[in-house]
Amino acid sequence: MAMAGIDARGFQLVLLRRMADFQPERVEEAVRALGASRTEMREANRRWQAMIRSTRAPTGARRYSAVLGPAETVRDQSIGDLACRAHRWPLDLWPDLRFEVVALPNGAVVQEWLVRFTDASAPALRDVTDLEPWSCVIDDVARAFAPATPLEGTAPSRWRLMFSAPDTEGHSGRFVADFTWGLLQRVTRADQGAAG
């Protein structure tokens, strides 16, 4: 049973709310694909915020299980010297991705984002023109354009990577990719305006 009125559909609306700052048109299409409205998206976000602030609600990965059901996969994962567990759930909007929650043994969440599904092929990323919004996740970009440098994000659900890649004319340039919940939102030149 969904927790505090949030189910998998509502959770996807919560993710979309943060993405709307970068990709409002894509978010609008995705909200319609879920059979929802902007009002429902705001309400889902309000309920989610109330749940994560509640002292009675589950914490850590259990919070996500209460909303999304049992994880599709759970596996041990190390982050540096930390022994963690990675829990993954499928979401209708992104069938090739999984929502991953990485938690410490005490339940504290250290990472929550969209990642590539193990069996799904990563997109071919040869130059910056291949970096379409919503086409890839952080690991896809970091692997394709290694070495990539993580930068501080502008909010808890946002990450940034700086990397070098060929531009539209085949010349190498420095770019910054912005991600929300791990999903690519935009790419800009490190020293000037938007690149894609």
Protein Blocks (a to p, Z undefined) as FASTA:
>chain_A
ZZehiafklmmmmmmmmmmmmmmmlmmmmmmmnopafklmmmmmmmmmmmmmpmkbcehj
llmmmmnopafbdcdddehjbccdddddddfklmmbccdddddfkopafbdcddddfklc
cdddfbfmlmcghkacfklmmmmmcccdddddfbfkbccdddddddfkopacddddddee
hiafbdcdfklccfZZ
